[in-house]
Amino acid sequence: MFDAISRDLFAKTYPEVKLGESVSIGAGVVIGKGSVISHGTRIYPGTVIGENVQILENTVIGRPTVLPPSSSLVKRQLAADLPPTVVGSGTVIGASVVLYRGVVLGLNNIICDLSSIREQCTLGDDVLLGRGVMIQVNTQIGARTKIMDTCHLPGDMIVEEDVFLSTHVCGASENSLGREGAKGSWSGPHLRRGAYVGVNATLLPGVTIGEEAVVGAGALVTKDVAPATLVMGVPARFVRNVSRRLS
């Protein structure tokens, strides 16, 4: 049961928070001063929101998991009692964004319109997610990483600090395509610090993109990429070494 608090109680509890129309705030929610919650937003019980956070229209924060028995997330034993969603101070969340329960956002993130972050995902500080980004279960994203519009990050993916993913990058995390049922293994790609991935690139399960490596546009990455190298093509192949930019 949602058990939302009334607008009068909200005004008494959070006098320094601006609240739009048709907003639902669940029991036990914590909201820092200076935050703005726009029209039509729904915040589920227990969610923690830092100071000076902006949440735009029709966004859902802390959505609980509802799964049919056949879901792969059931097979993967997704925690039934996930901790509350946490939104770090200074974060801006666009319109019609959905953050599931168990998500933790660092400070000063920008989450653009129509993006969705599933359970048990963690984002560091100063992360940018473009419009329509999809991040699946148990994915970790490091500080200062930029993920452009309509990227799809699979479950169990690791993206370290200062990574850049151009538009429409897609990853996979399960090699059997679901044919092995509950026996399948899940391992998302691992992008090391400072990696660059070009537009429309595809990253297959378990591959590692080395530090400051560059994956060219449209590449299909089927095996590990060495640090500070450029790969291109289908499948992706070594082209040349590239200079390092991070200390």
BELJOZI-V646016 format. One record per run of one state. SS is the DSSP state (alpha for helix, beta for strand, coil for the rest). FROM is the first residue (numbers start at 1). TO is the last residue. Records with the same first field share a line. If there is no record, write none. Layout:
SS = FROM-TO  FROM-TO
This chain:
coil = 1-6  14-17  20-23  26-29  32-35  38-41  44-47  50-53  56-59  64-71  76-85  88-91  94-97  101-103  106-109  112-115  118-121  124-127  130-133  136-139  142-145  148-151  154-157  160-163  166-169  172-173  175-180  184-185  187-189  192-195  198-201  204-207  210-213  216-219  222-224  226-228  233-233  235-236  242-247
alpha = 7-13  72-75  181-183
beta = 18-19  24-25  30-31  36-37  42-43  48-49  54-55  60-63  86-87  92-93  98-100  104-105  110-111  116-117  122-123  128-129  134-135  140-141  146-147  152-153  158-159  164-165  170-171  174-174  186-186  190-191  196-197  202-203  208-209  214-215  220-221  225-225  229-232  234-234  237-241
